[in-house]
Amino acid sequence: MTVREIIKILKQDGLKDIDFNGSHIQYKHPIKPRS
């Protein structure tokens, strides 16, 4: 799955605020971080 596909799914799920810091993605949404 590509980054664009992930973003598309997240936006469809209601996550409009997505910040990219390098290779890390931080969501402005109450989600449990995957380690």
Buried (B, 14 or more C-beta within 10 A) or exposed (E): EEEEEEBEEBEEEEBEEBEEEEEEBEEEEEEEEEE
